[in-house]
Amino acid sequence: MGLNCRFCNKPLTNIFVDLGITPLSNSFLKKEIIHNSEKKYPLCTYVCSSCFLVQLPEFEKPENIFEEYAYFSSYSSTWLHHAQDYVNMMIKKFGFDEKKLVIEIASNDGYLLQFFKEKDIPILGIEPAVNVAKVAKEKGIPTITKFFSADTAEELKSEDKKADLIIGNNVLAHVPNLNDFVKGLKILLKPTGIITLEFPHLLQLIQKNQFDTIYHEHFSYFSLITAKKIFSFHGLTIFDVEEIPTHGGSLRIYVKHSEYEGISVNQTVNILLEKEKLFGLENISTYTDFIKNVERVKKKLYEFFKDSKNSGKKIVCYGAAAKGNTLLNYCGIGNNFIDYVVDQNPYKQGLYLPGTHIPIKSPDEIQNTKPDYLVIIPWNLKDEIIEQMKYIRDWGGKFVIPIPEVSIL
């Protein structure tokens, strides 16, 4: 069966990177089922030779991934600061006030909308994960529990709930039906409204070897070149862009209706498009060569674990993050090398990682077992984690960062 691009429908013939067959990266296991067979799916990404969208075929429906979700945004203090800074900046820049409506798609536990609420600005969250939306509602954040689509947008439009600001942080990558989603944004946005979307930047993924950010929940991986094509096709224009440090390097794009002339396009857009072109994001070989770097990291990481274990070192990982499950499963590193993983999220403690079956414990456990190495899985939060766990140096413990190259601190 031939695969076609989810945006332009051209046949997909070029593989970007094949990371083998793995379980869903957020399908954590309870102790009583770790010996049962797990559902596994191909983790093979393709690149479209026409629009350069890097994508993963839809092997599992979003309903089976996101309706009960283990990720709560509010557990990261760095992410909360990021959200608060964004809210302050948007109010200052665009003058949002109590007469405007702000809608966030994939609003999670209300981590961001709470800061608009504090300023009496009307808000609405759209969040498909029932368990996460419940937490938001308990905080007093009005939340609709459903997936965002063109139909959802039409419903809200009929209730006179078009938005002055639509926010989507790390949601665009999670959408298998990309055209329907972007069409929905167009429907929901007021004529003079603004959309801001944040998503990991494909340029950074390739440049910094961030193959572990590829997992089944991420259906698409975007450059600005490709994002511009997608939004233009749906009558939307990217008028500004920022490179931001979250998730190892993301883009925040600002979007308006193409027919709205009240905002002009900032030169930042052309500057970044030029940077991507110079890097080679319009050459198919830039994508197909990526696997060589990935295989090099896999080899070095496996050697580090094997050598450490052979010399009697105790290794523990920090962060039961989705990216870690891609990394460990692809590199063949399991509970034969790692004693346990710690995570601050109590929702994950007591469970086991998918595929590798490594137990997840509370960070307090580190003080009890005094490991020699603490491998930081969410390397994008390494500064926050090193500061939090600096006491491991009291017994000579060291930090290990796996990406972009194995480094010991």
Secondary structure in CASP SS format (residue, H / E / C, confidence):
PFRMAT SS
TARGET T0000
AUTHOR 0000-0000-0000
METHOD secondary structure of the structure
MODEL  1
M C 1.00
G C 1.00
L C 1.00
N E 1.00
C C 1.00
R C 1.00
F C 1.00
C C 1.00
N C 1.00
K C 1.00
P E 1.00
L C 1.00
T C 1.00
N E 1.00
I E 1.00
F E 1.00
V E 1.00
D E 1.00
L E 1.00
G E 1.00
I E 1.00
T E 1.00
P C 1.00
L C 1.00
S C 1.00
N C 1.00
S C 1.00
F C 1.00
L E 1.00
K C 1.00
K H 1.00
E H 1.00
I H 1.00
I C 1.00
H C 1.00
N C 1.00
S C 1.00
E C 1.00
K C 1.00
K C 1.00
Y E 1.00
P E 1.00
L E 1.00
C E 1.00
T E 1.00
Y E 1.00
V E 1.00
C C 1.00
S C 1.00
S C 1.00
C C 1.00
F C 1.00
L C 1.00
V E 1.00
Q E 1.00
L C 1.00
P C 1.00
E C 1.00
F C 1.00
E C 1.00
K C 1.00
P H 1.00
E H 1.00
N H 1.00
I H 1.00
F H 1.00
E C 1.00
E C 1.00
Y C 1.00
A C 1.00
Y C 1.00
F C 1.00
S H 1.00
S H 1.00
Y H 1.00
S C 1.00
S H 1.00
T H 1.00
W H 1.00
L H 1.00
H H 1.00
H H 1.00
A H 1.00
Q H 1.00
D H 1.00
Y H 1.00
V H 1.00
N H 1.00
M H 1.00
M H 1.00
I H 1.00
K H 1.00
K H 1.00
F H 1.00
G C 1.00
F C 1.00
D C 1.00
E C 1.00
K C 1.00
K C 1.00
L C 1.00
V E 1.00
I E 1.00
E E 1.00
I E 1.00
A C 1.00
S C 1.00
N C 1.00
D C 1.00
G C 1.00
Y C 1.00
L C 1.00
L H 1.00
Q H 1.00
F H 1.00
F H 1.00
K H 1.00
E C 1.00
K C 1.00
D C 1.00
I C 1.00
P C 1.00
I E 1.00
L E 1.00
G E 1.00
I E 1.00
E C 1.00
P C 1.00
A C 1.00
V H 1.00
N H 1.00
V H 1.00
A H 1.00
K H 1.00
V H 1.00
A H 1.00
K H 1.00
E H 1.00
K C 1.00
G C 1.00
I C 1.00
P C 1.00
T E 1.00
I E 1.00
T C 1.00
K C 1.00
F C 1.00
F C 1.00
S C 1.00
A H 1.00
D H 1.00
T H 1.00
A H 1.00
E H 1.00
E H 1.00
L H 1.00
K H 1.00
S H 1.00
E C 1.00
D C 1.00
K C 1.00
K C 1.00
A E 1.00
D E 1.00
L E 1.00
I E 1.00
I E 1.00
G E 1.00
N E 1.00
N C 1.00
V C 1.00
L H 1.00
A H 1.00
H H 1.00
V C 1.00
P C 1.00
N C 1.00
L H 1.00
N H 1.00
D H 1.00
F H 1.00
V H 1.00
K H 1.00
G H 1.00
L H 1.00
K H 1.00
I H 1.00
L H 1.00
L E 1.00
K E 1.00
P E 1.00
T E 1.00
G E 1.00
I E 1.00
I E 1.00
T E 1.00
L E 1.00
E E 1.00
F E 1.00
P E 1.00
H E 1.00
L H 1.00
L H 1.00
Q H 1.00
L H 1.00
I H 1.00
Q H 1.00
K C 1.00
N C 1.00
Q C 1.00
F H 1.00
D H 1.00
T H 1.00
I C 1.00
Y C 1.00
H C 1.00
E C 1.00
H C 1.00
F C 1.00
S E 1.00
Y E 1.00
F E 1.00
S C 1.00
L H 1.00
I H 1.00
T H 1.00
A H 1.00
K H 1.00
K H 1.00
I H 1.00
F H 1.00
S H 1.00
F H 1.00
H C 1.00
G C 1.00
L E 1.00
T E 1.00
I E 1.00
F E 1.00
D E 1.00
V E 1.00
E E 1.00
E E 1.00
I E 1.00
P C 1.00
T H 1.00
H H 1.00
G H 1.00
G C 1.00
S E 1.00
L E 1.00
R E 1.00
I E 1.00
Y E 1.00
V E 1.00
K E 1.00
H E 1.00
S C 1.00
E C 1.00
Y C 1.00
E C 1.00
G C 1.00
I C 1.00
S C 1.00
V C 1.00
N C 1.00
Q H 1.00
T H 1.00
V H 1.00
N H 1.00
I H 1.00
L H 1.00
L H 1.00
E H 1.00
K H 1.00
E H 1.00
K H 1.00
L H 1.00
F H 1.00
G C 1.00
L C 1.00
E C 1.00
N C 1.00
I H 1.00
S H 1.00
T H 1.00
Y H 1.00
T H 1.00
D C 1.00
F H 1.00
I H 1.00
K H 1.00
N H 1.00
V H 1.00
E H 1.00
R H 1.00
V H 1.00
K H 1.00
K H 1.00
K H 1.00
L H 1.00
Y H 1.00
E H 1.00
F H 1.00
F H 1.00
K H 1.00
D H 1.00
S H 1.00
K H 1.00
N H 1.00
S C 1.00
G C 1.00
K C 1.00
K C 1.00
I E 1.00
V E 1.00
C E 1.00
Y E 1.00
G C 1.00
A C 1.00
A C 1.00
A H 1.00
K H 1.00
G H 1.00
N H 1.00
T H 1.00
L H 1.00
L H 1.00
N H 1.00
Y H 1.00
C H 1.00
G C 1.00
I C 1.00
G C 1.00
N C 1.00
N C 1.00
F C 1.00
I C 1.00
D C 1.00
Y C 1.00
V E 1.00
V E 1.00
D C 1.00
Q C 1.00
N C 1.00
P C 1.00
Y C 1.00
K C 1.00
Q C 1.00
G C 1.00
L C 1.00
Y E 1.00
L C 1.00
P C 1.00
G C 1.00
T C 1.00
H C 1.00
I C 1.00
P E 1.00
I E 1.00
K E 1.00
S C 1.00
P C 1.00
D C 1.00
E H 1.00
I H 1.00
Q H 1.00
N H 1.00
T H 1.00
K C 1.00
P C 1.00
D C 1.00
Y E 1.00
L E 1.00
V E 1.00
I E 1.00
I C 1.00
P C 1.00
W H 1.00
N H 1.00
L H 1.00
K H 1.00
D H 1.00
E H 1.00
I H 1.00
I H 1.00
E H 1.00
Q H 1.00
M C 1.00
K H 1.00
Y H 1.00
I H 1.00
R H 1.00
D H 1.00
W H 1.00
G C 1.00
G C 1.00
K E 1.00
F E 1.00
V E 1.00
I E 1.00
P C 1.00
I C 1.00
P C 1.00
E C 1.00
V C 1.00
S E 1.00
I E 1.00
L C 1.00
END
